[in-house]
Amino acid sequence: MSKFWSPIVETLKPYVAGEQPRIADLVKLNTNENPYGPSPKAIAAMQAAVTDSLKLYPDPSALGLRQAIARVYRVEPEEVFVGNGSDEVLAHAFAALLKHEKPLLYPDITYSFYPTYCGLFGIEAVEVPLKDDYTIDIADYRRSCGAIILPNPNAPTGIGLPLSAIETLVSEHPDQPVVVDEAYIDFGGESAVPLTRRYDSLLVVHTLSKSRSLAGLRVGYAIGQRPLIDALERVKDSFNSYPLDRVAQAGATAAIEDVAWFDETRGKVIEARERVAGALRQRGFEVLPSQANFVFARHPGHSGADIARGLRERAVLVRHFGKPRISDFLRITIGTPEECDRLVAALDELV
């Protein structure tokens, strides 16, 4: 604490990012990065941007990137918002769309930035418990609220909702904004972006960190009808007019446009995920059904903390959450086939 702090600083509970350790020969399966790297076309575009244009400010509207995203999703560029990672996009959504007199609703087990943002922006929230099988039940959201946000697939469970359930949720709340956080949608789910044409309350948020392998570049985007995007732009331009530099805009645009690389690498991740899930089940683990680039699993005979510790001793890093209801689960990112083999071999020594 310091006498120079603003009053809000004392009350904040900051988000704790996944560990980025320096361990030799590490199999890093704790932060859901894509093991295959970005599109070669994206790398070339970024190299060209470094060479040619860093003396100039970037386009504050990132028009070229928004046009590329709009072409993929068959929307208008004016219906696309881009920001410095989906974290920033979500932060602007919390400030612009999710603060109302009635509480914000989100799952009790979900992306841990949500309560952090509520604390930062002074938003009253109600956490809606997941079912005993860790699924989201749309019926539980049939209550008075100011807004709703939920990830689909959920994190850290990896369980996804069908598009029909998302549409039911949105249709039942025509007067409340609904934000669907689709960070992992490309690994098996069905995006709600097409619903934005029919529902003016729906905002869908994506990231290039996962399926486009650009976690280090920090690019995210949102799609929704123009009034929602206008609200995000008003907040952005009151905070930072240049959230994406020229390198980020060039690389992100090329990554969005390289559909072949996107399809190839996500297909490899999906295939490996099913193989890892099967290997874990053979070893006695309970594995939740995942539509993400990770699995969420626990072993009935061992604590999650003990397994995570043992894996770390073998230079395999996974994510453990010491929280009620999920303290025995491990969130395991899907790596390359070789990394997955090392994970399984290490588990054979532990369980």
VOBA-1610 file (N, C-alpha, C; in pm, whole numbers, padded with zeros to 5 digits, always signed):
BEGIN
Met+00083-00120+00000Met+00000+00000+00000Met+00087+00125+00000Ser+00029+00233-00049Ser+00099+00361-00054Ser-00003+00471-00035Lys+00039+00579+00028Lys-00049+00693+00046Lys-00086+00759-00087Phe-00014+00723-00192Phe-00041+00783-00323Phe-00143+00705-00405Trp-00184+00591-00357Trp-00281+00511-00430Trp-00418+00579-00433Ser-00487+00562-00545Ser-00628+00597-00549Ser-00707+00495-00467Pro-00824+00534-00416Pro-00900+00440-00331Pro-00929+00307-00397Ile-00953+00305-00527Ile-00991+00180-00594Ile-00878+00078-00595Val-00754+00125-00591Val-00640+00033-00603Val-00637-00066-00488Glu-00672-00019-00370Glu-00669-00107-00253Glu-00769-00221-00264Thr-00876-00201-00337Thr-00983-00302-00345Thr-00964-00400-00459Leu-00872-00374-00550Leu-00859-00458-00669Leu-00798-00594-00636Lys-00847-00696-00706Lys-00788-00830-00702Lys-00742-00863-00843Pro-00618-00829-00877Pro-00574-00840-01017Pro-00577-00983-01069Tyr-00598-00992-01197Tyr-00592-01120-01267Tyr-00449-01174-01261Val-00436-01304-01241Val-00305-01369-01238Val-00287-01446-01368Ala-00198-01398-01452Ala-00174-01462-01582Ala-00102-01594-01565Gly-00114-01680-01665Gly-00043-01807-01663Gly+00108-01787-01659Glu+00175-01878-01591Glu+00318-01867-01571Glu+00394-01881-01703Gln+00498-01799-01717Gln+00586-01806-01834Gln+00729-01832-01783Pro+00758-01955-01744Pro+00885-01984-01677Pro+01000-02005-01776Arg+01119-02001-01721Arg+01241-02032-01798Arg+01297-02163-01744Ile+01252-02272-01800Ile+01296-02405-01760Ile+01348-02477-01884Ala+01464-02535-01872Ala+01525-02602-01987Ala+01440-02720-02032Asp+01428-02735-02165Asp+01358-02848-02226Asp+01216-02862-02172Leu+01148-02749-02155Leu+01016-02748-02094Leu+00908-02785-02196Val+00812-02868-02153Val+00688-02890-02227Val+00584-02798-02165Lys+00553-02691-02233Lys+00472-02584-02176Lys+00326-02601-02219Leu+00245-02654-02130Leu+00105-02684-02159Leu+00013-02615-02059Asn+00046-02491-02024Asn-00029-02423-01917Asn-00104-02298-01960Thr-00080-02244-02080Thr-00143-02117-02115Thr-00214-02121-02250Asn-00242-02239-02299Asn-00326-02258-02418Asn-00274-02188-02543Glu-00142-02181-02554Glu-00084-02132-02680Glu-00091-02241-02785Asn-00095-02199-02910Asn-00098-02294-03021Asn+00043-02342-03050Pro+00065-02473-03059Pro+00203-02522-03074Pro+00260-02506-03214Tyr+00178-02469-03313Tyr+00224-02474-03452Tyr+00272-02342-03508Gly+00261-02235-03434Gly+00312-02108-03481Gly+00221-02042-03582Pro+00242-01912-03606Pro+00154-01837-03695Pro+00176-01870-03841Ser+00084-01826-03922Ser+00094-01840-04067Ser+00225-01781-04118Pro+00296-01850-04205Pro+00416-01791-04267Pro+00385-01659-04338Lys+00265-01647-04390Lys+00226-01522-04455Lys+00216-01409-04353Ala+00171-01441-04232Ala+00166-01341-04127Ala+00306-01295-04087Ile+00397-01390-04076Ile+00535-01356-04042Ile+00596-01265-04149Ala+00574-01298-04276Ala+00627-01215-04384Ala+00568-01075-04381Ala+00440-01065-04354Ala+00374-00935-04348Ala+00429-00851-04234Met+00456-00914-04120Met+00511-00840-04008Met+00654-00795-04035Gln+00732-00880-04099Gln+00868-00841-04135Gln+00868-00721-04230Ala+00777-00721-04324Ala+00767-00608-04418Ala+00727-00481-04345Ala+00635-00494-04248Ala+00591-00376-04173Ala+00705-00317-04091Val+00788-00402-04034Val+00903-00354-03957Val+00999-00278-04047Thr+01019-00328-04166Thr+01115-00268-04259Thr+01065-00136-04315Asp+00935-00128-04343Asp+00887-00018-04426Asp+00819+00097-04353Ser+00758+00073-04237Ser+00660+00173-04196Ser+00658+00212-04049Leu+00756+00171-03968Leu+00745+00199-03826Leu+00769+00346-03790Lys+00817+00425-03884Lys+00834+00568-03856Lys+00700+00642-03853Leu+00595+00577-03903Leu+00463+00639-03911Leu+00369+00579-03807Tyr+00275+00659-03758Tyr+00171+00608-03670Tyr+00086+00505-03744Pro+00030+00408-03671Pro-00061+00312-03735Pro-00196+00376-03763Asp-00274+00311-03847Asp-00412+00353-03872Asp-00491+00334-03743Pro-00543+00439-03681Pro-00615+00421-03555Pro-00743+00339-03569Ser-00797+00332-03688Ser-00919+00253-03709Ser-00890+00111-03755Ala-00763+00080-03787Ala-00725-00053-03836Ala-00820-00101-03945Leu-00844-00015-04042Leu-00946-00044-04143Leu-00913-00171-04222Gly-00789-00188-04264Gly-00754-00306-04342Gly-00782-00435-04268Leu-00749-00438-04141Leu-00776-00557-04060Leu-00926-00578-04043Arg-00999-00473-04016Arg-01144-00487-03999Arg-01209-00534-04129Gln-01158-00488-04241Gln-01213-00533-04370Gln-01187-00683-04390Ala-01067-00729-04353Ala-01035-00871-04367Ala-01126-00956-04278Ile-01147-00913-04153Ile-01235-00986-04062Ile-01378-00986-04116Ala-01421-00870-04167Ala-01557-00859-04220Ala-01581-00953-04337Arg-01480-00970-04421Arg-01495-01061-04536Arg-01511-01205-04489Val-01437-01244-04388Val-01445-01382-04338Val-01584-01410-04280Tyr-01639-01315-04206Tyr-01764-01340-04134Tyr-01886-01282-04205Arg-01864-01223-04322Arg-01973-01169-04404Arg-02054-01065-04328Val-01982-00973-04269Val-02042-00857-04204Val-01979-00733-04264Glu-02021-00618-04218Glu-01963-00492-04264Glu-01845-00453-04176Pro-01743-00387-04231Pro-01630-00342-04148Pro-01674-00257-04030Glu-01782-00182-04046Glu-01832-00098-03938Glu-01892-00180-03823Glu-01908-00310-03846Glu-01960-00399-03742Glu-01849-00478-03674Val-01724-00435-03696Val-01607-00501-03639Val-01528-00402-03555Phe-01488-00444-03437Phe-01402-00365-03348Phe-01277-00445-03320Val-01161-00382-03323Val-01036-00451-03294Val-00966-00385-03176Gly-00888-00464-03103Gly-00818-00411-02987Gly-00694-00491-02954Asn-00626-00447-02850Asn-00499-00506-02808Asn-00526-00635-02730Gly-00555-00740-02805Gly-00594-00867-02745Gly-00741-00865-02707Ser-00801-00982-02696Ser-00941-00986-02656Ser-00958-00938-02512Asp-00851-00940-02432Asp-00859-00884-02297Asp-00900-00737-02302Glu-00835-00660-02389Glu-00871-00518-02400Glu-01010-00501-02459Val-01042-00580-02559Val-01177-00573-02618Val-01282-00598-02511Leu-01260-00700-02429Leu-01354-00730-02321Leu-01359-00618-02218Ala-01243-00562-02186Ala-01242-00451-02090Ala-01327-00336-02139His-01315-00302-02267His-01397-00195-02323His-01545-00234-02322Ala-01574-00361-02343Ala-01713-00406-02338Ala-01770-00394-02197Phe-01691-00428-02097Phe-01736-00412-01959Phe-01770-00266-01931Ala-01682-00176-01975Ala-01704-00034-01947Ala-01820+00022-02029Ala-01831-00022-02156Ala-01926+00040-02248Ala-02064-00023-02247Leu-02072-00153-02213Leu-02197-00226-02234Leu-02249-00303-02112Leu-02165-00335-02018Leu-02204-00431-01914Leu-02229-00370-01777Lys-02214-00239-01763Lys-02238-00175-01634Lys-02376-00111-01634His-02466-00166-01551His-02603-00116-01543His-02650-00121-01398Glu-02770-00071-01374Glu-02822-00071-01237Glu-02843-00213-01186Lys-02892-00301-01272Lys-02909-00440-01232Lys-02779-00516-01254Pro-02760-00630-01189Pro-02629-00697-01192Pro-02599-00765-01325Leu-02472-00779-01349Leu-02419-00858-01460Leu-02418-01005-01418Leu-02455-01094-01510Leu-02452-01237-01483Leu-02339-01304-01560Tyr-02269-01396-01494Tyr-02172-01482-01562Tyr-02152-01609-01479Pro-02095-01715-01537Pro-02081-01841-01463Pro-01986-01828-01344Asp-02008-01913-01245Asp-01921-01908-01126Asp-01784-01969-01154Ile-01776-02059-01249Ile-01648-02114-01292Ile-01629-02070-01436Thr-01537-01978-01458Thr-01524-01918-01590Thr-01392-01843-01597Tyr-01377-01763-01699Tyr-01257-01682-01720Tyr-01240-01586-01603Ser-01126-01593-01534Ser-01111-01521-01408Ser-01089-01371-01425Phe-01081-01323-01549Phe-01075-01179-01571Phe-01211-01113-01547Tyr-01319-01188-01555Tyr-01452-01126-01541Tyr-01470-01059-01404Pro-01445-01127-01293Pro-01457-01057-01165Pro-01354-00946-01148Thr-01237-00961-01211Thr-01137-00854-01206Thr-01190-00727-01270Tyr-01250-00741-01388Tyr-01305-00624-01455Tyr-01422-00565-01377Cys-01501-00650-01315Cys-01612-00597-01234Cys-01558-00511-01120Gly-01450-00555-01058Gly-01390-00476-00952Gly-01332-00345-01004Leu-01268-00352-01121Leu-01205-00233-01178Leu-01308-00128-01217Phe-01419-00172-01276Phe-01518-00078-01328Phe-01638-00058-01235Gly-01635-00119-01117Gly-01742-00099-01021Gly-01874-00158-01067Ile-01870-00279-01120Ile-01990-00345-01174Ile-02039-00449-01073Glu-02165-00438-01037Glu-02226-00541-00952Glu-02249-00666-01036Ala-02214-00782-00981Ala-02225-00906-01058Ala-02285-01017-00972Val-02350-01111-01038Val-02399-01233-00975Val-02340-01351-01051Glu-02273-01439-00980Glu-02216-01558-01042Glu-02320-01669-01043Val-02345-01722-01161Val-02447-01826-01179Val-02377-01962-01176Pro-02409-02049-01079Pro-02336-02175-01066Pro-02353-02266-01188Leu-02244-02329-01226Leu-02252-02436-01325Leu-02327-02555-01265Lys-02377-02640-01350Lys-02440-02763-01305Lys-02334-02857-01246Asp-02379-02966-01184Asp-02285-03060-01123Asp-02192-03121-01226Asp-02236-03126-01353Asp-02148-03180-01458Asp-02066-03070-01525Tyr-02064-02952-01465Tyr-01983-02837-01510Tyr-02032-02775-01641Thr-02157-02798-01675Thr-02216-02735-01792Thr-02290-02608-01753Ile-02309-02520-01852Ile-02391-02400-01837Ile-02533-02435-01879Asp-02630-02402-01794Asp-02771-02422-01826Asp-02834-02286-01851Ile-02879-02262-01974Ile-02935-02133-02010Ile-03055-02098-01922Ala-03127-02199-01874Ala-03244-02172-01789Ala-03205-02099-01661Asp-03083-02118-01615Asp-03039-02052-01492Asp-03022-01902-01510Tyr-03023-01855-01634Tyr-03006-01712-01662Tyr-03140-01642-01684Arg-03248-01714-01662Arg-03381-01653-01674Arg-03415-01581-01544Arg-03350-01469-01527Arg-03368-01388-01407Arg-03339-01242-01442Ser-03379-01153-01354Ser-03357-01011-01377Ser-03208-00979-01376Cys-03163-00902-01473Cys-03022-00868-01481Cys-03004-00744-01567Gly-02883-00688-01562Gly-02850-00575-01647Gly-02781-00616-01774Ala-02708-00729-01769Ala-02632-00778-01885Ala-02583-00919-01853Ile-02532-00987-01956Ile-02481-01123-01942Ile-02352-01135-02021Ile-02253-01206-01964Ile-02134-01243-02040Ile-02103-01388-02006Leu-02068-01464-02109Leu-02022-01600-02085Leu-01931-01644-02199Pro-01833-01730-02168Pro-01747-01784-02273Pro-01812-01907-02336Asn-01793-01923-02464Asn-01838-02043-02532Asn-01734-02082-02638Pro-01664-02195-02618Pro-01666-02286-02503Pro-01623-02215-02374Asn-01668-02271-02263Asn-01633-02212-02135Asn-01486-02242-02103Ala-01429-02158-02019Ala-01293-02180-01970Ala-01298-02170-01818Pro-01235-02262-01748Pro-01139-02361-01797Pro-01197-02498-01830Thr-01329-02513-01833Thr-01384-02647-01852Thr-01369-02697-01995Gly-01375-02608-02094Gly-01371-02647-02234Gly-01504-02691-02290Ile-01609-02692-02209Ile-01740-02739-02253Ile-01811-02628-02330Gly-01865-02662-02447Gly-01933-02565-02531Gly-02084-02581-02530Leu-02153-02472-02562Leu-02297-02473-02581Leu-02329-02476-02730Pro-02436-02544-02770Pro-02477-02538-02911Pro-02528-02399-02944Leu-02525-02366-03073Leu-02569-02234-03117Leu-02715-02210-03079Ser-02796-02314-03081Ser-02937-02299-03045Ser-02953-02248-02902Ala-02866-02292-02811Ala-02874-02246-02673Ala-02834-02099-02661Ile-02732-02060-02735Ile-02692-01919-02735Ile-02806-01833-02788Glu-02871-01878-02895Glu-02982-01799-02949Glu-03096-01790-02849Thr-03124-01898-02779Thr-03228-01893-02676Thr-03194-01790-02570Leu-03069-01791-02525Leu-03025-01695-02424Leu-03045-01551-02471Val-03001-01523-02593Val-03009-01386-02645Val-03155-01346-02667Ser-03233-01437-02722Ser-03373-01404-02751Ser-03454-01380-02624Glu-03415-01444-02515Glu-03487-01427-02388Glu-03446-01299-02314His-03343-01230-02365His-03296-01107-02302His-03284-00997-02407Pro-03394-00958-02470Pro-03386-00860-02578Pro-03345-00721-02532Asp-03359-00692-02403Asp-03329-00559-02352Asp-03198-00551-02275Gln-03122-00660-02275Gln-02993-00662-02206Gln-02882-00700-02304Pro-02768-00633-02299Pro-02657-00676-02383Pro-02605-00813-02339Val-02573-00896-02438Val-02517-01028-02412Val-02384-01037-02487Val-02277-01062-02413Val-02145-01077-02473Val-02107-01224-02467Val-02074-01281-02583Val-02029-01419-02591Val-01880-01419-02627Asp-01801-01470-02537Asp-01655-01470-02549Asp-01612-01602-02615Glu-01576-01594-02743Glu-01548-01715-02821Glu-01399-01736-02846Ala-01319-01724-02742Ala-01175-01738-02759Ala-01136-01872-02818Tyr-01213-01978-02789Tyr-01176-02114-02830Tyr-01272-02173-02932Ile-01358-02094-02990Ile-01465-02145-03073Ile-01415-02222-03195Asp-01298-02187-03244Asp-01248-02248-03368Asp-01205-02394-03352Phe-01200-02444-03229Phe-01155-02580-03206Phe-01270-02679-03188Gly-01389-02642-03235Gly-01497-02739-03233Gly-01635-02683-03213Gly-01647-02557-03178Gly-01778-02499-03154Gly-01836-02433-03278Glu-01958-02381-03264Glu-02026-02311-03371Glu-02042-02166-03330Ser-01982-02076-03405Ser-01979-01936-03367Ser-02118-01873-03370Ala-02137-01777-03278Ala-02263-01702-03272Ala-02260-01578-03360Val-02152-01555-03434Val-02144-01435-03518Val-02266-01421-03610Pro-02313-01528-03677Pro-02432-01509-03763Pro-02555-01456-03689Leu-02564-01480-03560Leu-02678-01432-03484Leu-02676-01280-03468Thr-02559-01218-03484Thr-02552-01074-03467Thr-02634-01000-03571Arg-02664-01064-03684Arg-02746-01000-03786Arg-02890-00982-03738Arg-02936-01073-03651Arg-03076-01072-03607Arg-03097-01010-03469Tyr-02991-01006-03390Tyr-03006-00961-03252Tyr-02915-00841-03225Asp-02978-00727-03197Asp-02899-00605-03178Asp-02834-00597-03042Ser-02862-00694-02955Ser-02804-00695-02820Ser-02679-00782-02810Leu-02643-00853-02915Leu-02537-00954-02908Leu-02403-00901-02959Leu-02300-00919-02877Leu-02162-00890-02916Leu-02081-01019-02902Val-02006-01055-03005Val-01924-01176-03005Val-01777-01135-03010Val-01697-01190-02920Val-01557-01152-02906Val-01467-01270-02942His-01365-01241-03025His-01268-01341-03067His-01126-01294-03036Thr-01033-01388-03043Thr-00891-01358-03026Thr-00810-01427-03135Leu-00697-01369-03170Leu-00603-01434-03261Leu-00496-01511-03186Ser-00506-01515-03053Ser-00403-01580-02972Ser-00405-01731-02983Lys-00521-01790-03006Lys-00535-01935-02999Lys-00527-02000-03137Ser-00635-01992-03213Ser-00639-02065-03339Ser-00551-02003-03447Arg-00512-01876-03432Arg-00420-01814-03529Arg-00277-01806-03476Ser-00249-01859-03359Ser-00113-01872-03306Ser-00042-01739-03289Leu-00116-01635-03249Leu-00056-01502-03235Leu-00071-01449-03093Ala-00050-01536-02994Ala-00062-01492-02855Ala+00034-01379-02823Gly+00151-01381-02884Gly+00251-01277-02856Gly+00225-01146-02925Leu+00130-01142-03017Leu+00104-01019-03093Leu-00002-00933-03027Arg-00095-00994-02954Arg-00202-00925-02882Arg-00299-00857-02977Val-00385-00936-03038Val-00491-00885-03125Val-00621-00959-03094Gly-00727-00884-03070Gly-00859-00941-03053Gly-00959-00856-03127Tyr-01082-00908-03141Tyr-01183-00831-03212Tyr-01322-00870-03164Ala-01416-00783-03191Ala-01556-00807-03158Ala-01641-00778-03279Ile-01753-00851-03290Ile-01848-00833-03400Ile-01986-00814-03340Gly-02056-00714-03389Gly-02191-00686-03343Gly-02251-00575-03427Gln-02376-00544-03404Gln-02438-00437-03480Gln-02375-00303-03443Arg-02388-00208-03535Arg-02314-00084-03528Arg-02326-00009-03395Pro-02443+00004-03332Pro-02448+00077-03204Pro-02357+00017-03096Leu-02345-00115-03091Leu-02256-00177-02993Leu-02110-00145-03026Ile-02074-00154-03153Ile-01937-00124-03193Ile-01905+00023-03168Asp-02001+00109-03192Asp-01982+00252-03167Asp-01951+00276-03020Ala-02018+00204-02932Ala-01992+00219-02788Ala-01848+00180-02754Leu-01800+00070-02813Leu-01662+00027-02788Leu-01563+00130-02842Glu-01591+00185-02959Glu-01502+00284-03018Glu-01495+00410-02933Arg-01607+00450-02876Arg-01608+00569-02790Arg-01520+00549-02667Val-01525+00431-02610Val-01438+00402-02495Val-01293+00394-02539Lys-01267+00324-02649Lys-01130+00311-02700Lys-01066+00447-02726Asp-01139+00534-02794Asp-01084+00663-02830Asp-01077+00760-02712Ser-01134+00720-02599Ser-01117+00796-02476Ser-01002+00740-02392Phe-00943+00631-02439Phe-00838+00563-02363Phe-00707+00555-02441Asn-00712+00500-02564Asn-00591+00485-02645Asn-00633+00474-02791Ser-00605+00577-02868Ser-00648+00578-03008Ser-00569+00481-03095Tyr-00454+00435-03047Tyr-00367+00348-03128Tyr-00339+00216-03057Pro-00440+00133-03034Pro-00415+00009-02959Pro-00337-00096-03038Leu-00343-00089-03171Leu-00274-00188-03254Leu-00169-00117-03340Asp-00043-00157-03324Asp+00063-00095-03402Asp+00063-00150-03546Arg+00150-00097-03628Arg+00153-00137-03769Arg+00191-00284-03787Val+00281-00333-03705Val+00321-00473-03715Val+00203-00564-03681Ala+00132-00530-03575Ala+00017-00611-03534Ala-00092-00610-03640Gln-00120-00494-03697Gln-00224-00488-03799Gln-00185-00569-03923Ala-00059-00560-03963Ala-00014-00635-04081Ala-00019-00785-04057Gly+00034-00829-03943Gly+00036-00971-03914Gly-00102-01029-03894Ala-00187-00956-03824Ala-00323-01005-03799Ala-00402-01015-03929Thr-00387-00918-04016Thr-00459-00921-04143Thr-00418-01042-04226Ala-00289-01067-04234Ala-00242-01181-04312Ala-00286-01313-04249Ala-00286-01319-04117Ala-00329-01442-04049Ala-00477-01471-04075Ile-00559-01368-04070Ile-00702-01385-04097Ile-00724-01433-04240Glu-00645-01382-04332Glu-00663-01415-04474Glu-00608-01553-04511Asp-00516-01608-04431Asp-00456-01737-04463Asp-00543-01850-04407Val-00652-01876-04474Val-00749-01975-04426Val-00690-02116-04431Ala-00606-02144-04528Ala-00549-02279-04542Ala-00464-02315-04420Trp-00379-02222-04376Trp-00294-02248-04259Trp-00380-02263-04133Phe-00479-02180-04121Phe-00573-02184-04009Phe-00641-02321-04002Asp-00692-02369-04114Asp-00762-02498-04115Asp-00666-02613-04084Glu-00546-02608-04141Glu-00450-02717-04121Glu-00409-02728-03974Thr-00372-02617-03913Thr-00319-02623-03777Thr-00428-02651-03674Arg-00545-02595-03691Arg-00650-02625-03592Arg-00694-02771-03605Gly-00690-02826-03726Gly-00722-02967-03743Gly-00624-03056-03668Lys-00496-03020-03669Lys-00396-03096-03594Lys-00423-03089-03445Val-00460-02972-03397Val-00488-02955-03254Val-00609-03039-03213Ile-00714-03036-03294Ile-00835-03113-03262Ile-00803-03262-03258Glu-00728-03309-03356Glu-00691-03451-03359Glu-00611-03489-03235Ala-00513-03406-03199Ala-00431-03435-03082Ala-00512-03429-02953Arg-00607-03337-02947Arg-00692-03327-02827Arg-00766-03457-02802Glu-00823-03515-02906Glu-00897-03640-02888Glu-00804-03753-02847Arg-00683-03750-02900Arg-00587-03855-02864Arg-00546-03841-02717Val-00520-03717-02673Val-00481-03694-02534Val-00596-03731-02440Ala-00717-03691-02475Ala-00833-03723-02391Ala-00848-03874-02375Gly-00830-03947-02484Gly-00839-04092-02476Gly-00729-04152-02390Ala-00607-04100-02402Ala-00496-04151-02321Ala-00520-04124-02173Leu-00574-04008-02141Leu-00603-03976-02001Leu-00711-04069-01946Arg-00815-04091-02023Arg-00922-04179-01975Arg-00871-04320-01953Gln-00781-04367-02038Gln-00723-04501-02021Gln-00646-04511-01890Arg-00599-04398-01841Arg-00521-04395-01716Arg-00606-04356-01597Gly-00737-04361-01611Gly-00827-04341-01499Gly-00874-04199-01476Phe-00837-04107-01563Phe-00879-03968-01547Phe-01024-03949-01591Glu-01093-03859-01524Glu-01219-03805-01574Glu-01184-03685-01660Val-01228-03686-01783Val-01197-03578-01878Val-01328-03515-01925Leu-01346-03388-01901Leu-01467-03321-01947Leu-01464-03308-02099Pro-01580-03314-02164Pro-01583-03300-02311Pro-01539-03160-02352Ser-01437-03152-02437Ser-01376-03024-02470Ser-01398-02987-02616Gln-01429-02859-02638Gln-01431-02802-02772Gln-01325-02692-02784Ala-01224-02699-02699Ala-01118-02598-02694Ala-00985-02663-02732Asn-00877-02587-02718Asn-00745-02643-02745Asn-00677-02690-02617Phe-00759-02736-02524Phe-00711-02792-02398Phe-00812-02894-02349Val-00771-02971-02250Val-00864-03061-02181Val-00860-03028-02033Phe-00970-03057-01965Phe-00984-03032-01822Phe-01010-03167-01758Ala-00917-03212-01673Ala-00921-03351-01628Ala-00879-03363-01482Arg-00930-03468-01418Arg-00889-03498-01280Arg-00881-03649-01262His-00801-03689-01166His-00783-03830-01136His-00842-03859-00998Pro-00925-03962-00985Pro-00991-03987-00855Pro-00894-04026-00745Gly-00776-04072-00780Gly-00683-04120-00678Gly-00573-04023-00642His-00569-03907-00703His-00459-03813-00679His-00512-03670-00682Ser-00456-03584-00600Ser-00497-03444-00602Ser-00438-03374-00723Gly-00511-03275-00771Gly-00462-03199-00884Gly-00331-03129-00854Ala-00317-03078-00733Ala-00195-03008-00695Ala-00075-03102-00698Asp-00096-03226-00650Asp+00015-03322-00648Asp+00057-03360-00790Ile-00040-03384-00877Ile-00004-03420-01015Ile+00066-03303-01084Ala+00015-03182-01066Ala+00078-03065-01128Ala+00222-03050-01079Arg+00243-03073-00950Arg+00378-03063-00893Arg+00470-03170-00953Gly+00417-03292-00962Gly+00499-03400-01017Gly+00532-03378-01163Leu+00438-03325-01239Leu+00465-03295-01379Leu+00572-03187-01391Arg+00563-03085-01307Arg+00661-02978-01314Arg+00802-03031-01285Glu+00811-03123-01192Glu+00942-03183-01162Glu+00998-03258-01283Arg+00909-03295-01374Arg+00950-03364-01497Arg+00948-03270-01618Ala+00950-03139-01591Ala+00957-03035-01693Ala+00836-03035-01786Val+00719-03069-01728Val+00593-03059-01801Val+00503-02965-01719Leu+00466-02854-01778Leu+00391-02752-01705Leu+00246-02750-01751Val+00152-02768-01656Val+00009-02758-01682Val-00049-02656-01585Arg-00177-02622-01602Arg-00239-02519-01516Arg-00326-02586-01411His-00302-02548-01286His-00383-02596-01175His-00451-02476-01109Phe-00581-02487-01083Phe-00657-02382-01018Phe-00698-02429-00879Gly-00644-02368-00777Gly-00678-02408-00640Gly-00806-02342-00594Lys-00914-02369-00663Lys-01042-02304-00633Lys-01147-02409-00599Pro-01249-02371-00521Pro-01355-02467-00488Pro-01417-02528-00613Arg-01454-02654-00603Arg-01519-02734-00707Arg-01423-02782-00814Ile-01312-02714-00838Ile-01223-02756-00947Ile-01078-02776-00900Ser-01057-02787-00771Ser-00920-02791-00720Ser-00844-02918-00760Asp-00917-03023-00797Asp-00849-03146-00838Asp-00833-03157-00990Phe-00883-03058-01062Phe-00871-03060-01208Phe-00740-02996-01253Leu-00694-03042-01367Leu-00582-02980-01437Leu-00630-02936-01574Arg-00591-02815-01613Arg-00617-02770-01749Arg-00490-02793-01829Ile-00500-02877-01931Ile-00384-02922-02005Ile-00396-02875-02150Thr-00308-02786-02189Thr-00305-02738-02327Thr-00262-02851-02420Ile-00319-02852-02539Ile-00278-02951-02640Ile-00155-02900-02713Gly-00048-02975-02706Gly+00076-02938-02772Gly+00098-03018-02899Thr+00222-03023-02942Thr+00257-03106-03057Thr+00244-03254-03017Pro+00241-03345-03115Pro+00236-03487-03078Pro+00350-03528-02985Glu+00469-03474-03009Glu+00583-03507-02923Glu+00562-03456-02781Glu+00509-03335-02767Glu+00482-03280-02634Glu+00373-03359-02563Cys+00273-03400-02637Cys+00166-03480-02577Cys+00220-03615-02531Asp+00311-03673-02608Asp+00371-03801-02568Asp+00451-03785-02439Arg+00522-03674-02424Arg+00598-03651-02301Arg+00505-03632-02182Leu+00393-03566-02205Leu+00294-03551-02099Leu+00247-03688-02051Val+00207-03772-02144Val+00153-03903-02109Val+00260-03988-02039Ala+00383-03982-02089Ala+00491-04058-02025Ala+00515-04011-01883Ala+00509-03881-01861Ala+00527-03828-01725Ala+00412-03872-01634Leu+00290-03870-01687Leu+00176-03914-01606Leu+00187-04061-01569Asp+00245-04142-01657Asp+00260-04284-01627Asp+00350-04305-01505Glu+00434-04209-01476Glu+00521-04220-01359Glu+00451-04170-01232Leu+00336-04105-01249Leu+00271-04040-01136Leu+00140-04105-01092Val+00069-04171-01184Val-00062-04225-01149Val-00069-04375-01179
//
